[in-house]
Amino acid sequence: MNKELPPVVIVLVIIVLLAQSLYLFFDARKNGHNYWLWGILGLIQAPTPLLIYFLFIRKKRNNL
């Protein structure tokens, strides 16, 4: 059972991970957070880092 992913799926995953990483990097830098950490986390997995960033980091920063 050797099922390979089509190249289109792999390209789409790469695009989603890069877009998420760039968004997290620039938004964290704009808001004074550890932007390198968020950029690297955005490259590793989707959508967990984005959800954590929105639910905990941005919410905490906006309440201050």
Secondary structure, 3 states (H helix, E strand, C coil): CCCCCCHHHHHHHHHHHHHHHHHHHHHHHHCCCCHHHHHHHHHHCCCHHHHHHHHHHHHHHHHC
